[in-house]
Every structure is written in C-alpha cells, then in structure tokens.
C-alpha cells in the first residue's frame, strides 16, 4: 500500500510545509512506508493530485494535510474511487469534520493514523462538486467563504476570522428570496440561510443539526426563515448548538436526499468552506461514496 500526503501551504494561519514534510519523512523512515509528499501550489491542485492518484489504480491512502477546504478538495478528487482511502491530518483554521468522531485530537497523531479503521461515507453532490459535511446557501455561506479575507490578520485565529466575517456580512444584509423544492413540496419565501447537512460541524464549531451523520444515507436540511438583525442575537446560539426545535417559527427541519434552491441572482454556495456560485442549486445525496480512514478505536459519534 502507498501513502500520499497532500500538503496545502495556504491552510491555517501560517505555511506549515517544512514542519509537516519533516514529520512525514521521519514517519516514513521509521515505518518503512512507501510514501510521497505533494504540495499544492494553487486552488484545485489538491483535487487534481488526488484524481491522478485515483487514475493510477494502485491502493493508496491519501492524507489531506490542511483545513476543511483542503479535505474538501481531496474528497472531490477521491469521490467514488475504489482504490483510494482518505483521511484528514487537521492543520487548518476550523478542522470541523474530525469533530464528528469521538476523539478529534487523534487525527493530529500521524502514528495513530497509520493504524487505521475505515468506513464508507456519504457525500453531498452539487453539479460536479462534492461536500463531505455541509452545503449551505445564504448568510452563513457568505460568512464562511469570506473568512479567507480575515484569517491572516494579526491576532485573528480561525474563530476570530469567522466572528469578524459574521459582523461584516450582517451589516451587508441578512435574508434573500429563494424558492426551495424538496420532498415534493415547494417553499417560496425569504430565508436567512439554508443548510444541508451530511456531517454535523462547520464554521469553527457550529452544529445546526445534531442528528446528521455522514454514514446514514440521508441529508438533514434546516431552513432558517427571514430574521432581523435584532433577532440574530436571539437565534444564533440555538443554531450553533443544534437547538432548532426550540424556535419552530424560525427553523424548519427536513430529512431528504435532494433539495433544489432557485435564487433571484447568483449566490455563493458553501461546500465545506469552498465557494461555488449559481442561481439554480441542485443539492443531492451522491451515488458515489468515500472510503474514509481514521485512528483505530475512534468512532463516529
């Protein structure tokens, strides 16, 4: 078996390529691994490198070394590939996907990642793109995809960048008009955001739908109706903690395998922190699966 470590130097607050490469080489020598290190140079490289590995037909474990955006690119390249298994070595700003597991810190131990178990996980598909955890549209998508502008500012970490992006986007406007189709229903109205969940966490620890699991063959959808800036303070804590049922006049929850969202103008679509733009967004449970490996003894929770 081969081991492919893909490093994204743009992940996190500082470039960690040198430190990671040193640790990987030491690991490889200590265990006699057949390994390779690839470093992305621009957006899309992690996906392209992973697709190249899939095309080889060899049995390869792929380590996404970066944040959730890095993992998303690797997932997009590995979707449906039977010869690849993927994991996350988290060194980004949010590192939210590993929070779906009982011991997120275990993913930061390369030794433990070598002794791994594996599960087949679901994927969200939007066009030719994929999401392992969260796809959203609305104020949170605008917030999440704006974080890159702020995370490199002095004294601003991952959570600080998210909070700063939140303030800026709240000032710019909260709700917009969408037509939402799911489960044979059409809902036409103004919404603050629409969140489609395969996993539970995003945005530095937000957990909108605690029932979501990436291995249960279904998607959890949360529609957040029009709210004012004054109401945001009231609902944000409950949204973050997955307590949507406490405000049914604002939050509506659905379980489905497909949702279509039509927009009046081009909107940003958040796919695990990666931005896409569309006026007609078809979000569905993909027929393709992802082989995902994780430290032995760690469980999906």
RODO-2510 file (C-alpha; in nm, 4 decimals, decimal comma):
residues 301
     n   res          X          Y          Z
     1     x     0,0000     0,0000     0,0000
     2     x     0,1175     0,3516    -0,0810
     3     x     0,0723     0,6629     0,1316
     4     x     0,0183     1,0035    -0,0307
     5     x     0,0475     1,3139     0,1861
     6     x    -0,1009     1,6250     0,0233
     7     x     0,0005     1,9481     0,1951
     8     x    -0,1801     2,2764     0,1426
     9     x     0,0583     2,5612     0,2412
    10     x    -0,2320     2,8098     0,2386
    11     x    -0,4190     2,6242     0,5135
    12     x    -0,4228     2,7734     0,8616
    13     x    -0,2591     3,0956     0,9647
    14     x     0,0961     3,0067     0,8587
    15     x     0,2625     2,7867     0,5955
    16     x     0,3432     2,4552     0,7694
    17     x     0,5012     2,2770     0,4725
    18     x     0,8508     2,2446     0,6223
    19     x     0,7322     2,1148     0,9601
    20     x     0,4871     1,8707     0,8059
    21     x     0,7339     1,7407     0,5479
    22     x     0,9936     1,6785     0,8198
    23     x     0,7423     1,4883     1,0332
    24     x     0,6210     1,2818     0,7358
    25     x     0,9752     1,1849     0,6313
    26     x     1,0552     1,0766     0,9867
    27     x     0,7362     0,8719     0,9959
    28     x     0,8088     0,7139     0,6603
    29     x     1,1629     0,6157     0,7557
    30     x     1,0579     0,4794     1,0963
    31     x     0,7898     0,2550     0,9455
    32     x     0,9419     0,1785     0,6059
    33     x     0,6494     0,3372     0,4240
    34     x     0,6117     0,3650     0,0500
    35     x     0,5126     0,7300     0,0560
    36     x     0,5057     1,0536    -0,1401
    37     x     0,4627     1,4174    -0,0405
    38     x     0,2865     1,6573    -0,2757
    39     x     0,2430     2,0289    -0,2062
    40     x    -0,0378     2,2251    -0,3676
    41     x     0,0545     2,5471    -0,5425
    42     x    -0,2884     2,6880    -0,6188
    43     x    -0,6601     2,6253    -0,5683
    44     x    -0,7638     2,2988    -0,7293
    45     x    -0,4237     2,1287    -0,7000
    46     x    -0,5270     1,9000    -0,4124
    47     x    -0,8188     1,7725    -0,6190
    48     x    -0,6018     1,7235    -0,9281
    49     x    -0,3316     1,5384    -0,7332
    50     x    -0,5940     1,3083    -0,5809
    51     x    -0,7528     1,2345    -0,9193
    52     x    -0,4094     1,1488    -1,0542
    53     x    -0,3674     0,9009    -0,7677
    54     x    -0,7101     0,7501    -0,8371
    55     x    -0,6232     0,7060    -1,2046
    56     x    -0,3142     0,5026    -1,1130
    57     x    -0,5348     0,2153    -0,9963
    58     x    -0,2964     0,1488    -0,7055
    59     x    -0,4194     0,1048    -0,3487
    60     x    -0,3350     0,4389    -0,1864
    61     x    -0,4103     0,6079     0,1430
    62     x    -0,4412     0,9834     0,0956
    63     x    -0,3754     1,2230     0,3845
    64     x    -0,5283     1,5706     0,3422
    65     x    -0,2884     1,7929     0,5381
    66     x    -0,4670     2,1244     0,5864
    67     x    -0,8082     2,2523     0,6848
    68     x    -1,1594     2,1544     0,5867
    69     x    -1,1138     2,3216     0,2482
    70     x    -0,8118     2,1011     0,1801
    71     x    -1,0106     1,7939     0,2818
    72     x    -1,2928     1,9066     0,0514
    73     x    -1,0585     1,9261    -0,2481
    74     x    -0,9181     1,5807    -0,1762
    75     x    -1,2712     1,4421    -0,1324
    76     x    -1,3746     1,5871    -0,4695
    77     x    -1,0802     1,4073    -0,6298
    78     x    -1,1456     1,0782    -0,4485
    79     x    -1,5264     1,0567    -0,4764
    80     x    -1,6212     0,7098    -0,5947
    81     x    -1,2601     0,5922    -0,6333
    82     x    -1,2416     0,2353    -0,5074
    83     x    -0,8625     0,2291    -0,4788
    84     x    -0,8326     0,5377    -0,2567
    85     x    -0,8985     0,5819     0,1138
    86     x    -0,8868     0,9365     0,2528
    87     x    -0,8235     1,0879     0,5936
    88     x    -0,7660     1,4332     0,7408
    89     x    -0,4500     1,5477     0,9141
    90     x    -0,6019     1,8705     1,0532
    91     x    -0,3885     2,1839     1,0465
    92     x    -0,6325     2,4470     0,9219
    93     x    -0,8465     2,7138     1,0840
    94     x    -1,1627     2,5194     1,1694
    95     x    -1,0907     2,1467     1,1293
    96     x    -1,4594     2,0737     1,1706
    97     x    -1,5074     1,7362     1,0038
    98     x    -1,2964     1,5431     1,2550
    99     x    -1,5311     1,6695     1,5287
   100     x    -1,7784     1,4092     1,4024
   101     x    -1,5526     1,1494     1,5682
   102     x    -1,5159     1,0543     1,9327
   103     x    -1,1534     1,1743     1,9563
   104     x    -1,0804     1,4589     1,7106
   105     x    -0,7303     1,5110     1,8516
   106     x    -0,6331     1,1589     1,7442
   107     x    -0,6255     1,2780     1,3824
   108     x    -0,3291     1,5038     1,4707
   109     x    -0,1208     1,1979     1,5609
   110     x     0,0365     1,0576     1,2415
   111     x     0,1384     0,7395     1,4205
   112     x    -0,2233     0,6675     1,5078
   113     x    -0,3371     0,7357     1,1525
   114     x    -0,1146     0,4519     1,0332
   115     x    -0,3085     0,2026     1,2479
   116     x    -0,6467     0,2801     1,0995
   117     x    -1,0025     0,1603     1,0618
   118     x    -1,2157     0,2534     0,7626
   119     x    -1,5788     0,3421     0,6901
   120     x    -1,7733     0,4152     0,3726
   121     x    -1,9185     0,7667     0,3966
   122     x    -2,1922     0,9523     0,2105
   123     x    -2,1280     1,2611     0,0015
   124     x    -2,3332     1,5669    -0,0892
   125     x    -2,3168     1,6397    -0,4616
   126     x    -2,3712     1,9782    -0,6279
   127     x    -2,3075     1,9570    -1,0014
   128     x    -1,9605     1,8042    -1,0369
   129     x    -1,8561     1,9119    -0,6871
   130     x    -1,8848     1,7271    -0,3570
   131     x    -1,9136     1,8032     0,0118
   132     x    -1,8392     1,5626     0,2941
   133     x    -2,0031     1,7658     0,5675
   134     x    -2,2045     2,0825     0,4961
   135     x    -2,3505     2,2562     0,1927
   136     x    -2,5213     2,5879     0,2583
   137     x    -2,6535     2,8981     0,0914
   138     x    -2,7442     3,2317     0,2470
   139     x    -2,5832     3,4464     0,5146
   140     x    -2,3703     3,1649     0,6552
   141     x    -2,2307     3,0765     0,3109
   142     x    -2,1359     3,4396     0,2603
   143     x    -1,9786     3,4436     0,6069
   144     x    -1,7934     3,1146     0,5683
   145     x    -1,6452     3,1874     0,2294
   146     x    -1,5311     3,5352     0,3383
   147     x    -1,3137     3,4025     0,6213
   148     x    -1,0055     3,3860     0,3973
   149     x    -1,0035     3,7663     0,3890
   150     x    -0,9578     3,7899     0,7657
   151     x    -0,7765     3,4819     0,8989
   152     x    -0,4269     3,6166     0,8229
   153     x    -0,4821     3,9414     1,0144
   154     x    -0,2692     3,9829     1,3293
   155     x    -0,4228     3,8254     1,6437
   156     x    -0,7126     3,6786     1,4415
   157     x    -0,7414     3,2989     1,4569
   158     x    -0,9969     3,0698     1,2965
   159     x    -1,2824     3,1594     1,5327
   160     x    -1,1862     3,5269     1,5277
   161     x    -1,1925     3,5321     1,1468
   162     x    -1,5341     3,3652     1,1484
   163     x    -1,6701     3,6176     1,4005
   164     x    -1,5301     3,9125     1,2054
   165     x    -1,6776     3,7800     0,8815
   166     x    -2,0105     3,7402     1,0594
   167     x    -2,0198     4,1043     1,1672
   168     x    -1,9284     4,2315     0,8190
   169     x    -2,1924     4,0190     0,6441
   170     x    -2,4662     4,1044     0,8930
   171     x    -2,4129     4,4699     0,8127
   172     x    -2,4345     4,3958     0,4383
   173     x    -2,7735     4,2204     0,4642
   174     x    -2,9266     3,9073     0,6110
   175     x    -3,2146     3,7487     0,4183
   176     x    -3,2852     3,6877     0,0496
   177     x    -3,5608     3,5362    -0,1647
   178     x    -3,5312     3,1663    -0,2540
   179     x    -3,7627     2,9015    -0,3967
   180     x    -3,6902     2,5695    -0,2269
   181     x    -3,8081     2,2329    -0,3599
   182     x    -3,7787     1,9148    -0,1517
   183     x    -3,9863     1,6088    -0,0638
   184     x    -4,2485     1,7054    -0,3223
   185     x    -4,3009     2,0481    -0,1666
   186     x    -4,2201     2,3985    -0,2875
   187     x    -4,1445     2,6673    -0,0308
   188     x    -4,1272     3,0207    -0,1702
   189     x    -4,0083     3,2947     0,0639
   190     x    -3,7304     3,4968     0,2151
   191     x    -3,4720     3,2979     0,4056
   192     x    -3,1729     3,3859     0,6186
   193     x    -2,9976     3,0653     0,5237
   194     x    -3,0474     2,7068     0,4109
   195     x    -2,8137     2,4426     0,5497
   196     x    -2,7864     2,0894     0,4074
   197     x    -2,6021     1,8590     0,6472
   198     x    -2,4227     1,5306     0,5902
   199     x    -2,1955     1,5903     0,8899
   200     x    -2,2657     1,7968     1,1994
   201     x    -1,9989     2,0653     1,2316
   202     x    -1,8817     2,3699     1,0379
   203     x    -1,7826     2,7325     1,0879
   204     x    -1,5460     2,6647     1,3759
   205     x    -1,7845     2,4536     1,5830
   206     x    -2,1397     2,5321     1,4682
   207     x    -2,3671     2,2257     1,4866
   208     x    -2,7016     2,3172     1,3240
   209     x    -2,8480     1,9640     1,3044
   210     x    -2,7120     1,7242     1,5697
   211     x    -2,8931     1,4298     1,4055
   212     x    -2,6775     1,4480     1,0916
   213     x    -2,4405     1,1558     1,0305
   214     x    -2,2180     1,1042     0,7268
   215     x    -2,2964     0,7323     0,7034
   216     x    -2,6768     0,7100     0,7339
   217     x    -2,7787     0,7551     0,3686
   218     x    -2,9752     1,0768     0,4145
   219     x    -2,9382     1,4529     0,4297
   220     x    -3,0668     1,6817     0,7041
   221     x    -3,1929     2,0209     0,5836
   222     x    -3,2531     2,3253     0,8018
   223     x    -3,4443     2,6221     0,6586
   224     x    -3,3926     2,9420     0,8552
   225     x    -3,6662     3,1918     0,7794
   226     x    -3,6301     3,5673     0,7469
   227     x    -3,4967     3,7310     1,0616
   228     x    -3,3971     4,0846     1,1502
   229     x    -3,0575     4,1923     1,2802
   230     x    -3,2100     4,2198     1,6273
   231     x    -3,3321     3,8595     1,6081
   232     x    -2,9918     3,7265     1,5082
   233     x    -2,8618     3,7513     1,8631
   234     x    -3,1626     3,5508     1,9817
   235     x    -3,1258     3,2627     1,7366
   236     x    -2,7519     3,2327     1,6748
   237     x    -2,6786     3,0465     1,9974
   238     x    -2,9561     2,7952     1,9376
   239     x    -2,8487     2,7482     1,5757
   240     x    -2,4894     2,6855     1,6815
   241     x    -2,5962     2,4320     1,9460
   242     x    -2,8440     2,2441     1,7256
   243     x    -3,1449     2,3578     1,9289
   244     x    -3,3563     2,4477     1,6262
   245     x    -3,6657     2,2744     1,7650
   246     x    -3,6976     2,5434     2,0327
   247     x    -3,7917     2,8104     1,7744
   248     x    -4,0189     2,6369     1,5195
   249     x    -4,1414     2,9701     1,3833
   250     x    -3,7868     3,0374     1,2573
   251     x    -3,6358     2,6932     1,1958
   252     x    -3,7861     2,4184     0,9803
   253     x    -3,6147     2,0798     0,9645
   254     x    -3,6455     1,8232     0,6832
   255     x    -3,4852     1,4869     0,6101
   256     x    -3,4381     1,4197     0,2384
   257     x    -3,1987     1,3002    -0,0309
   258     x    -3,2338     1,6024    -0,2601
   259     x    -3,3128     1,9743    -0,2437
   260     x    -3,3225     2,2356    -0,5181
   261     x    -3,2802     2,6061    -0,4470
   262     x    -3,3586     2,8715    -0,7059
   263     x    -3,2201     3,2210    -0,6488
   264     x    -3,3096     3,5618    -0,7916
   265     x    -2,9421     3,6334    -0,8535
   266     x    -2,6153     3,4465    -0,8432
   267     x    -2,5436     3,3299    -0,4891
   268     x    -2,2399     3,1850    -0,3195
   269     x    -2,2756     2,8169    -0,2330
   270     x    -2,0626     2,6907     0,0548
   271     x    -1,9187     2,3395     0,0165
   272     x    -1,7188     2,2717     0,3338
   273     x    -1,5739     2,6221     0,3140
   274     x    -1,5156     2,6184    -0,0620
   275     x    -1,7176     2,8659    -0,2700
   276     x    -1,9201     2,7962    -0,5815
   277     x    -2,1648     3,0368    -0,7474
   278     x    -2,5048     2,9612    -0,9017
   279     x    -2,8635     3,0784    -0,9460
   280     x    -3,0104     2,7260    -0,9557
   281     x    -2,8587     2,4912    -0,6973
   282     x    -2,9367     2,1180    -0,7150
   283     x    -2,8098     1,9507    -0,3970
   284     x    -2,8391     1,5742    -0,3652
   285     x    -2,7100     1,2683    -0,1878
   286     x    -2,4456     1,1354    -0,4246
   287     x    -2,4454     0,7821    -0,5585
   288     x    -2,0695     0,7916    -0,5072
   289     x    -1,9206     0,7087    -0,1683
   290     x    -1,5932     0,7916     0,0043
   291     x    -1,3599     0,5478     0,1751
   292     x    -1,2515     0,7328     0,4900
   293     x    -0,9975     0,6006     0,7392
   294     x    -0,9389     0,7079     1,0980
   295     x    -0,7321     0,6031     1,4020
   296     x    -0,8240     0,2617     1,5395
   297     x    -1,0565     0,2842     1,8380
   298     x    -1,2032     0,6187     1,7291
   299     x    -1,5737     0,6102     1,6427
   300     x    -1,8210     0,8209     1,4504
   301     x    -2,0486     0,9788     1,7071
***
